[in-house]
Amino acid sequence: MNHPTAPLAFITGASSGIGQALAARYAQAGWRLALVARRTADMQAWADAQGLGTDRCRVYGADVAEVDSIVAAGQACISAQGLPDVVIANAGISVGMDTAEREDLDVMARTLALNNTGLAATFHPFVAGMVARGSGSLVGIASVAAIRGLPGHGAYCASKAGVVAYCESLRGELRASGVKVVTLLPGYVDTPLTRQNRYGMPFLLSPEAFADRAFAAITAQISYRVIPWQMGVVAKLLRLLPNPWFDRLLAGRPRKHRKGEGQA
């Protein structure tokens, strides 16, 4: 499809990693794209390299951690391209923290602003229109890290647990409207963020493999899915472990880089 009536996907954090892989997957399926990134030049260069003209793809600059910025991008998308069929709130950050360090409280505030408030602000411009239309999918990208808190990952785990709870609440609110809420929990995906990790990453997926499975889950309007499923099994088993066993299992596990450490 290469015309204005093709369905439209609005994707944040689209300049790299999971977001870019999702953009490529939707483009492959013939969808029009509305892509949000802070690095708009890089995003436009990618779209041009894919042969996506303005009839197929538009790029919007926004800082998802700033509510007015991402809301304005959503409103601009509606004005320029119409109301999306799928909105994927993918933008997020993952930085280690130490509560004993004052500067890490600022890291946590930024993480929550982007991963939680930014997700709700991404959805905001589209909810009323989707409800009036009676259709649409709002997709929150959480993480398997939402299922149990990991040492050194307090901000990230808390934020992703918040994504799961928020999307569940929103799903209940929109249950009778025809608008679907999909929560996806990636396991380990090979992205610039995860390459900095100092620990093993079982069941590691390429971004393209994740995007294929995510596209299928979103198309089927699955309300909650861990990708890959093997990581979901591991996470559920960890959830069932008594706290003393869980704490002992993770004793000595390397922590995620704090801001300023390594390449983070």
Phi and psi in degrees as GROMACS dihedral restraints (atoms count N, CA, C in turn):
[ dihedral_restraints ]
;  ai    aj    ak    al  type     phi  dphi    fc
    3     4     5     6     1  -149.6    20    10
    4     5     6     7     1    53.2    20    10
    6     7     8     9     1  -148.3    20    10
    7     8     9    10     1   164.6    20    10
    9    10    11    12     1   -62.9    20    10
   10    11    12    13     1   -15.5    20    10
   12    13    14    15     1   -87.4    20    10
   13    14    15    16     1    -3.0    20    10
   15    16    17    18     1   -63.2    20    10
   16    17    18    19     1   148.0    20    10
   18    19    20    21     1   -63.5    20    10
   19    20    21    22     1   157.3    20    10
   21    22    23    24     1  -119.8    20    10
   22    23    24    25     1   131.4    20    10
   24    25    26    27     1  -114.5    20    10
   25    26    27    28     1   128.9    20    10
   27    28    29    30     1  -105.2    20    10
   28    29    30    31     1   119.9    20    10
   30    31    32    33     1  -130.6    20    10
   31    32    33    34     1   125.2    20    10
   33    34    35    36     1   -94.4    20    10
   34    35    36    37     1   160.7    20    10
   36    37    38    39     1    62.1    20    10
   37    38    39    40     1    38.8    20    10
   39    40    41    42     1   -90.3    20    10
   40    41    42    43     1     1.8    20    10
   42    43    44    45     1   -84.0    20    10
   43    44    45    46     1    -9.5    20    10
   45    46    47    48     1  -162.8    20    10
   46    47    48    49     1   172.5    20    10
   48    49    50    51     1    56.5    20    10
   49    50    51    52     1  -136.6    20    10
   51    52    53    54     1   -58.8    20    10
   52    53    54    55     1   -43.3    20    10
   54    55    56    57     1   -61.6    20    10
   55    56    57    58     1   -44.0    20    10
   57    58    59    60     1   -67.5    20    10
   58    59    60    61     1   -38.7    20    10
   60    61    62    63     1   -64.4    20    10
   61    62    63    64     1   -38.4    20    10
   63    64    65    66     1   -66.1    20    10
   64    65    66    67     1   -40.3    20    10
   66    67    68    69     1   -60.3    20    10
   67    68    69    70     1   -44.2    20    10
   69    70    71    72     1   -63.6    20    10
   70    71    72    73     1   -39.3    20    10
   72    73    74    75     1   -66.5    20    10
   73    74    75    76     1   -41.9    20    10
   75    76    77    78     1   -69.3    20    10
   76    77    78    79     1   -37.2    20    10
   78    79    80    81     1   -62.5    20    10
   79    80    81    82     1   -41.8    20    10
   81    82    83    84     1   -59.6    20    10
   82    83    84    85     1   -33.7    20    10
   84    85    86    87     1   -83.1    20    10
   85    86    87    88     1     0.7    20    10
   87    88    89    90     1    92.2    20    10
   88    89    90    91     1     9.0    20    10
   90    91    92    93     1   -77.2    20    10
   91    92    93    94     1   155.4    20    10
   93    94    95    96     1   -82.1    20    10
   94    95    96    97     1   154.3    20    10
   96    97    98    99     1  -125.1    20    10
   97    98    99   100     1   140.4    20    10
   99   100   101   102     1  -122.1    20    10
  100   101   102   103     1   109.1    20    10
  102   103   104   105     1  -111.4    20    10
  103   104   105   106     1   131.2    20    10
  105   106   107   108     1  -113.3    20    10
  106   107   108   109     1   132.0    20    10
  108   109   110   111     1  -159.6    20    10
  109   110   111   112     1   155.7    20    10
  111   112   113   114     1   -74.7    20    10
  112   113   114   115     1   -35.2    20    10
  114   115   116   117     1   -89.9    20    10
  115   116   117   118     1    77.3    20    10
  117   118   119   120     1   -67.3    20    10
  118   119   120   121     1   -33.8    20    10
  120   121   122   123     1   -63.6    20    10
  121   122   123   124     1   -43.7    20    10
  123   124   125   126     1   -63.2    20    10
  124   125   126   127     1   -40.7    20    10
  126   127   128   129     1   -65.9    20    10
  127   128   129   130     1   -41.8    20    10
  129   130   131   132     1   -67.5    20    10
  130   131   132   133     1   -37.4    20    10
  132   133   134   135     1   -62.6    20    10
  133   134   135   136     1   -38.5    20    10
  135   136   137   138     1   -64.5    20    10
  136   137   138   139     1   -47.0    20    10
  138   139   140   141     1   -60.1    20    10
  139   140   141   142     1   -42.2    20    10
  141   142   143   144     1   -63.0    20    10
  142   143   144   145     1   -40.8    20    10
  144   145   146   147     1   -64.6    20    10
  145   146   147   148     1   -27.5    20    10
  147   148   149   150     1   -84.7    20    10
  148   149   150   151     1    -2.8    20    10
  150   151   152   153     1    74.1    20    10
  151   152   153   154     1    27.9    20    10
  153   154   155   156     1   -97.3    20    10
  154   155   156   157     1   105.6    20    10
  156   157   158   159     1   -76.9    20    10
  157   158   159   160     1  -179.5    20    10
  159   160   161   162     1   -67.6    20    10
  160   161   162   163     1   -17.6    20    10
  162   163   164   165     1   -73.3    20    10
  163   164   165   166     1   -19.2    20    10
  165   166   167   168     1  -108.8    20    10
  166   167   168   169     1   -26.6    20    10
  168   169   170   171     1  -152.1    20    10
  169   170   171   172     1   134.1    20    10
  171   172   173   174     1  -129.8    20    10
  172   173   174   175     1   147.0    20    10
  174   175   176   177     1  -113.0    20    10
  175   176   177   178     1   134.9    20    10
  177   178   179   180     1  -123.8    20    10
  178   179   180   181     1   128.1    20    10
  180   181   182   183     1   -86.0    20    10
  181   182   183   184     1   131.2    20    10
  183   184   185   186     1  -162.4    20    10
  184   185   186   187     1   150.7    20    10
  186   187   188   189     1  -101.7    20    10
  187   188   189   190     1   108.8    20    10
  189   190   191   192     1   -64.2    20    10
  190   191   192   193     1   -22.5    20    10
  192   193   194   195     1   -73.7    20    10
  193   194   195   196     1   -13.0    20    10
  195   196   197   198     1  -104.5    20    10
  196   197   198   199     1   113.5    20    10
  198   199   200   201     1   -56.5    20    10
  199   200   201   202     1   -49.5    20    10
  201   202   203   204     1   -62.3    20    10
  202   203   204   205     1   -32.8    20    10
  204   205   206   207     1   -66.1    20    10
  205   206   207   208     1   -49.8    20    10
  207   208   209   210     1   -74.5    20    10
  208   209   210   211     1   -33.0    20    10
  210   211   212   213     1   -62.9    20    10
  211   212   213   214     1   -41.4    20    10
  213   214   215   216     1   -63.2    20    10
  214   215   216   217     1   -37.9    20    10
  216   217   218   219     1   -64.0    20    10
  217   218   219   220     1   -41.0    20    10
  219   220   221   222     1   -63.6    20    10
  220   221   222   223     1   -42.2    20    10
  222   223   224   225     1   -66.3    20    10
  223   224   225   226     1   -37.3    20    10
  225   226   227   228     1   -64.7    20    10
  226   227   228   229     1   -37.5    20    10
  228   229   230   231     1   -62.1    20    10
  229   230   231   232     1   -45.3    20    10
  231   232   233   234     1   -60.8    20    10
  232   233   234   235     1   -42.2    20    10
  234   235   236   237     1   -65.7    20    10
  235   236   237   238     1   -40.0    20    10
  237   238   239   240     1   -88.0    20    10
  238   239   240   241     1   -35.4    20    10
  240   241   242   243     1  -124.3    20    10
  241   242   243   244     1   -12.8    20    10
  243   244   245   246     1    99.9    20    10
  244   245   246   247     1  -179.2    20    10
  246   247   248   249     1   -77.3    20    10
  247   248   249   250     1   124.8    20    10
  249   250   251   252     1   -64.8    20    10
  250   251   252   253     1   158.5    20    10
  252   253   254   255     1   -90.1    20    10
  253   254   255   256     1   -32.7    20    10
  255   256   257   258     1  -133.4    20    10
  256   257   258   259     1   133.0    20    10
  258   259   260   261     1  -120.4    20    10
  259   260   261   262     1   121.1    20    10
  261   262   263   264     1  -113.0    20    10
  262   263   264   265     1   109.7    20    10
  264   265   266   267     1   -87.2    20    10
  265   266   267   268     1    88.8    20    10
  267   268   269   270     1  -102.9    20    10
  268   269   270   271     1   -25.3    20    10
  270   271   272   273     1   -57.3    20    10
  271   272   273   274     1   135.8    20    10
  273   274   275   276     1  -171.6    20    10
  274   275   276   277     1   164.4    20    10
  276   277   278   279     1  -128.4    20    10
  277   278   279   280     1   154.8    20    10
  279   280   281   282     1  -137.4    20    10
  280   281   282   283     1   107.3    20    10
  282   283   284   285     1  -135.3    20    10
  283   284   285   286     1   137.9    20    10
  285   286   287   288     1   -69.6    20    10
  286   287   288   289     1   161.3    20    10
  288   289   290   291     1  -148.9    20    10
  289   290   291   292     1   157.6    20    10
  291   292   293   294     1  -131.3    20    10
  292   293   294   295     1   113.3    20    10
  294   295   296   297     1   -61.7    20    10
  295   296   297   298     1   -21.6    20    10
  297   298   299   300     1   -72.2    20    10
  298   299   300   301     1   -14.9    20    10
  300   301   302   303     1  -100.1    20    10
  301   302   303   304     1   121.9    20    10
  303   304   305   306     1   -56.8    20    10
  304   305   306   307     1   -42.1    20    10
  306   307   308   309     1   -65.0    20    10
  307   308   309   310     1   -23.1    20    10
  309   310   311   312     1   -73.9    20    10
  310   311   312   313     1   -18.1    20    10
  312   313   314   315     1   -66.9    20    10
  313   314   315   316     1   -33.9    20    10
  315   316   317   318     1   -68.8    20    10
  316   317   318   319     1   -35.7    20    10
  318   319   320   321     1   -61.5    20    10
  319   320   321   322     1   -43.6    20    10
  321   322   323   324     1   -64.5    20    10
  322   323   324   325     1   -42.2    20    10
  324   325   326   327     1   -61.3    20    10
  325   326   327   328     1   -42.1    20    10
  327   328   329   330     1   -65.6    20    10
  328   329   330   331     1   -40.3    20    10
  330   331   332   333     1   -61.9    20    10
  331   332   333   334     1   -46.4    20    10
  333   334   335   336     1   -67.8    20    10
  334   335   336   337     1   -36.8    20    10
  336   337   338   339     1   -62.5    20    10
  337   338   339   340     1   -40.3    20    10
  339   340   341   342     1   -81.7    20    10
  340   341   342   343     1   -51.2    20    10
  342   343   344   345     1   -75.4    20    10
  343   344   345   346     1   -23.9    20    10
  345   346   347   348     1  -114.8    20    10
  346   347   348   349     1   -65.6    20    10
  348   349   350   351     1   -61.4    20    10
  349   350   351   352     1   -38.6    20    10
  351   352   353   354     1   -63.3    20    10
  352   353   354   355     1   -35.0    20    10
  354   355   356   357     1   -65.2    20    10
  355   356   357   358     1   -47.0    20    10
  357   358   359   360     1   -63.1    20    10
  358   359   360   361     1   -39.3    20    10
  360   361   362   363     1   -68.1    20    10
  361   362   363   364     1   -29.8    20    10
  363   364   365   366     1   -63.7    20    10
  364   365   366   367     1   -41.8    20    10
  366   367   368   369     1   -73.5    20    10
  367   368   369   370     1   -33.3    20    10
  369   370   371   372     1   -48.7    20    10
  370   371   372   373     1   -49.3    20    10
  372   373   374   375     1   -63.7    20    10
  373   374   375   376     1   -17.3    20    10
  375   376   377   378     1  -105.8    20    10
  376   377   378   379     1   -15.8    20    10
  378   379   380   381     1   -62.1    20    10
  379   380   381   382     1   -52.1    20    10
  381   382   383   384     1   -60.7    20    10
  382   383   384   385     1   -43.2    20    10
  384   385   386   387     1   -65.4    20    10
  385   386   387   388     1   -41.5    20    10
  387   388   389   390     1   -64.5    20    10
  388   389   390   391     1   -40.5    20    10
  390   391   392   393     1   -63.7    20    10
  391   392   393   394     1   -43.1    20    10
  393   394   395   396     1   -62.8    20    10
  394   395   396   397     1   -37.1    20    10
  396   397   398   399     1   -75.9    20    10
  397   398   399   400     1   -29.2    20    10
  399   400   401   402     1    85.2    20    10
  400   401   402   403     1    19.3    20    10
  402   403   404   405     1  -159.8    20    10
  403   404   405   406     1   163.0    20    10
  405   406   407   408     1   134.7    20    10
  406   407   408   409     1   160.0    20    10
  408   409   410   411     1  -128.9    20    10
  409   410   411   412     1   129.7    20    10
  411   412   413   414     1  -108.3    20    10
  412   413   414   415     1   120.7    20    10
  414   415   416   417     1  -116.0    20    10
  415   416   417   418     1   120.2    20    10
  417   418   419   420     1  -102.8    20    10
  418   419   420   421     1   126.8    20    10
  420   421   422   423     1   -93.6    20    10
  421   422   423   424     1   107.8    20    10
  423   424   425   426     1   -97.1    20    10
  424   425   426   427     1  -135.6    20    10
  426   427   428   429     1  -169.3    20    10
  427   428   429   430     1   153.6    20    10
  429   430   431   432     1   -62.6    20    10
  430   431   432   433     1   -19.3    20    10
  432   433   434   435     1   -66.3    20    10
  433   434   435   436     1    -9.4    20    10
  435   436   437   438     1   -71.6    20    10
  436   437   438   439     1   -19.7    20    10
  438   439   440   441     1   -81.1    20    10
  439   440   441   442     1   -35.1    20    10
  441   442   443   444     1  -144.0    20    10
  442   443   444   445     1   145.6    20    10
  444   445   446   447     1   -73.2    20    10
  445   446   447   448     1   133.9    20    10
  447   448   449   450     1  -112.4    20    10
  448   449   450   451     1   138.4    20    10
  450   451   452   453     1   -56.1    20    10
  451   452   453   454     1   133.4    20    10
  453   454   455   456     1    81.0    20    10
  454   455   456   457     1    -3.8    20    10
  456   457   458   459     1  -113.9    20    10
  457   458   459   460     1    23.0    20    10
  459   460   461   462     1   -53.7    20    10
  460   461   462   463     1   -46.9    20    10
  462   463   464   465     1   -66.0    20    10
  463   464   465   466     1   -45.2    20    10
  465   466   467   468     1   -67.8    20    10
  466   467   468   469     1   -48.4    20    10
  468   469   470   471     1   -61.4    20    10
  469   470   471   472     1   -43.2    20    10
  471   472   473   474     1   -61.9    20    10
  472   473   474   475     1   -42.8    20    10
  474   475   476   477     1   -66.4    20    10
  475   476   477   478     1   -40.1    20    10
  477   478   479   480     1   -75.3    20    10
  478   479   480   481     1   -32.0    20    10
  480   481   482   483     1   -62.8    20    10
  481   482   483   484     1   -36.6    20    10
  483   484   485   486     1   -64.5    20    10
  484   485   486   487     1   -37.3    20    10
  486   487   488   489     1   -60.3    20    10
  487   488   489   490     1   -45.6    20    10
  489   490   491   492     1   -61.3    20    10
  490   491   492   493     1   -47.9    20    10
  492   493   494   495     1   -66.6    20    10
  493   494   495   496     1   -41.4    20    10
  495   496   497   498     1   -62.0    20    10
  496   497   498   499     1   -47.6    20    10
  498   499   500   501     1   -64.0    20    10
  499   500   501   502     1   -34.8    20    10
  501   502   503   504     1   -64.7    20    10
  502   503   504   505     1   -42.2    20    10
  504   505   506   507     1   -62.6    20    10
  505   506   507   508     1   -45.5    20    10
  507   508   509   510     1   -64.3    20    10
  508   509   510   511     1   -37.5    20    10
  510   511   512   513     1   -60.2    20    10
  511   512   513   514     1   -41.6    20    10
  513   514   515   516     1   -65.6    20    10
  514   515   516   517     1   -38.9    20    10
  516   517   518   519     1   -64.8    20    10
  517   518   519   520     1   -35.0    20    10
  519   520   521   522     1   -99.5    20    10
  520   521   522   523     1     7.9    20    10
  522   523   524   525     1   -52.5    20    10
  523   524   525   526     1   -42.4    20    10
  525   526   527   528     1   -94.6    20    10
  526   527   528   529     1     6.1    20    10
  528   529   530   531     1   -91.9    20    10
  529   530   531   532     1   -16.7    20    10
  531   532   533   534     1    92.3    20    10
  532   533   534   535     1    -9.0    20    10
  534   535   536   537     1   -90.0    20    10
  535   536   537   538     1   128.3    20    10
  537   538   539   540     1  -100.9    20    10
  538   539   540   541     1   145.3    20    10
  540   541   542   543     1  -115.7    20    10
  541   542   543   544     1   123.8    20    10
  543   544   545   546     1  -116.0    20    10
  544   545   546   547     1   128.4    20    10
  546   547   548   549     1  -112.2    20    10
  547   548   549   550     1   120.8    20    10
  549   550   551   552     1  -112.3    20    10
  550   551   552   553     1   134.9    20    10
  552   553   554   555     1  -118.1    20    10
  553   554   555   556     1    94.6    20    10
  555   556   557   558     1   -66.3    20    10
  556   557   558   559     1   145.0    20    10
  558   559   560   561     1   -82.7    20    10
  559   560   561   562     1  -132.6    20    10
  561   562   563   564     1   -89.0    20    10
  562   563   564   565     1   124.9    20    10
  564   565   566   567     1  -123.4    20    10
  565   566   567   568     1   137.5    20    10
  567   568   569   570     1   -74.6    20    10
  568   569   570   571     1    93.6    20    10
  570   571   572   573     1  -131.8    20    10
  571   572   573   574     1   168.5    20    10
  573   574   575   576     1   -54.6    20    10
  574   575   576   577     1   -32.0    20    10
  576   577   578   579     1   -67.2    20    10
  577   578   579   580     1   -49.3    20    10
  579   580   581   582     1   -74.4    20    10
  580   581   582   583     1   -22.3    20    10
  582   583   584   585     1   -65.3    20    10
  583   584   585   586     1   -16.0    20    10
  585   586   587   588     1   -85.5    20    10
  586   587   588   589     1    -9.9    20    10
  588   589   590   591     1   -63.2    20    10
  589   590   591   592     1   144.5    20    10
  591   592   593   594     1  -104.6    20    10
  592   593   594   595     1    26.0    20    10
  594   595   596   597     1  -144.6    20    10
  595   596   597   598     1   166.0    20    10
  597   598   599   600     1   -65.3    20    10
  598   599   600   601     1   149.9    20    10
  600   601   602   603     1  -129.1    20    10
  601   602   603   604     1    86.9    20    10
  603   604   605   606     1   -65.4    20    10
  604   605   606   607     1   150.1    20    10
  606   607   608   609     1    58.9    20    10
  607   608   609   610     1    36.8    20    10
  609   610   611   612     1   -61.9    20    10
  610   611   612   613     1   131.4    20    10
  612   613   614   615     1  -110.4    20    10
  613   614   615   616     1   150.4    20    10
  615   616   617   618     1   -73.8    20    10
  616   617   618   619     1   155.4    20    10
  618   619   620   621     1   -56.8    20    10
  619   620   621   622     1   -35.9    20    10
  621   622   623   624     1   -66.9    20    10
  622   623   624   625     1   -39.8    20    10
  624   625   626   627     1   -65.8    20    10
  625   626   627   628     1   -41.4    20    10
  627   628   629   630     1   -61.7    20    10
  628   629   630   631     1   -45.4    20    10
  630   631   632   633     1   -61.4    20    10
  631   632   633   634     1   -38.9    20    10
  633   634   635   636     1   -59.3    20    10
  634   635   636   637     1   -46.1    20    10
  636   637   638   639     1   -72.0    20    10
  637   638   639   640     1   -36.7    20    10
  639   640   641   642     1   -66.0    20    10
  640   641   642   643     1   -43.1    20    10
  642   643   644   645     1   -57.5    20    10
  643   644   645   646     1   -43.0    20    10
  645   646   647   648     1   -64.7    20    10
  646   647   648   649     1   -42.3    20    10
  648   649   650   651     1   -66.5    20    10
  649   650   651   652     1   -40.6    20    10
  651   652   653   654     1   -67.4    20    10
  652   653   654   655     1   -43.1    20    10
  654   655   656   657     1   -60.7    20    10
  655   656   657   658     1   -38.6    20    10
  657   658   659   660     1   -80.9    20    10
  658   659   660   661     1    -3.4    20    10
  660   661   662   663     1    55.4    20    10
  661   662   663   664     1    43.8    20    10
  663   664   665   666     1   -68.4    20    10
  664   665   666   667     1   131.3    20    10
  666   667   668   669     1   -74.5    20    10
  667   668   669   670     1   -28.6    20    10
  669   670   671   672     1  -156.2    20    10
  670   671   672   673     1   126.6    20    10
  672   673   674   675     1  -151.6    20    10
  673   674   675   676     1   133.9    20    10
  675   676   677   678     1   -93.2    20    10
  676   677   678   679     1   133.1    20    10
  678   679   680   681     1  -125.7    20    10
  679   680   681   682     1   121.2    20    10
  681   682   683   684     1   -79.9    20    10
  682   683   684   685     1   163.9    20    10
  684   685   686   687     1   -62.8    20    10
  685   686   687   688     1   -29.7    20    10
  687   688   689   690     1   -61.1    20    10
  688   689   690   691     1   -36.9    20    10
  690   691   692   693     1   -69.2    20    10
  691   692   693   694     1   -30.1    20    10
  693   694   695   696     1   -65.1    20    10
  694   695   696   697     1   -39.3    20    10
  696   697   698   699     1   -64.2    20    10
  697   698   699   700     1   -45.8    20    10
  699   700   701   702     1   -60.0    20    10
  700   701   702   703     1   -44.5    20    10
  702   703   704   705     1   -63.6    20    10
  703   704   705   706     1   -39.9    20    10
  705   706   707   708     1   -66.9    20    10
  706   707   708   709     1   -38.0    20    10
  708   709   710   711     1   -63.5    20    10
  709   710   711   712     1   -41.9    20    10
  711   712   713   714     1   -63.3    20    10
  712   713   714   715     1   -36.6    20    10
  714   715   716   717     1   -63.5    20    10
  715   716   717   718     1   -31.6    20    10
  717   718   719   720     1   -81.6    20    10
  718   719   720   721     1   -16.0    20    10
  720   721   722   723     1   -65.6    20    10
  721   722   723   724     1   136.0    20    10
  723   724   725   726     1   -59.2    20    10
  724   725   726   727     1   149.2    20    10
  726   727   728   729     1   -54.0    20    10
  727   728   729   730     1   -44.1    20    10
  729   730   731   732     1   -61.4    20    10
  730   731   732   733     1   -37.1    20    10
  732   733   734   735     1   -68.7    20    10
  733   734   735   736     1   -42.8    20    10
  735   736   737   738     1   -62.2    20    10
  736   737   738   739     1   -45.2    20    10
  738   739   740   741     1   -62.5    20    10
  739   740   741   742     1   -39.7    20    10
  741   742   743   744     1   -67.6    20    10
  742   743   744   745     1   -38.2    20    10
  744   745   746   747     1   -61.2    20    10
  745   746   747   748     1   -37.1    20    10
  747   748   749   750     1   -93.9    20    10
  748   749   750   751     1     0.2    20    10
  750   751   752   753     1   -59.7    20    10
  751   752   753   754     1   128.4    20    10
  753   754   755   756     1    82.6    20    10
  754   755   756   757     1    -0.4    20    10
  756   757   758   759     1   -67.4    20    10
  757   758   759   760     1   133.2    20    10
  759   760   761   762     1   -58.5    20    10
  760   761   762   763     1   142.5    20    10
  762   763   764   765     1   -88.6    20    10
  763   764   765   766     1   159.1    20    10
  765   766   767   768     1   -67.4    20    10
  766   767   768   769     1   146.0    20    10
  768   769   770   771     1   -54.6    20    10
  769   770   771   772     1   133.6    20    10
  771   772   773   774     1   -77.1    20    10
  772   773   774   775     1   166.6    20    10
  774   775   776   777     1   -58.8    20    10
  775   776   777   778     1   128.5    20    10
  777   778   779   780     1    94.1    20    10
  778   779   780   781     1   -12.8    20    10
  780   781   782   783     1   -91.9    20    10
  781   782   783   784     1   148.2    20    10
  783   784   785   786     1    54.1    20    10
  784   785   786   787     1  -128.2    20    10
  786   787   788   789     1  -108.3    20    10
  787   788   789   790     1     5.7    20    10
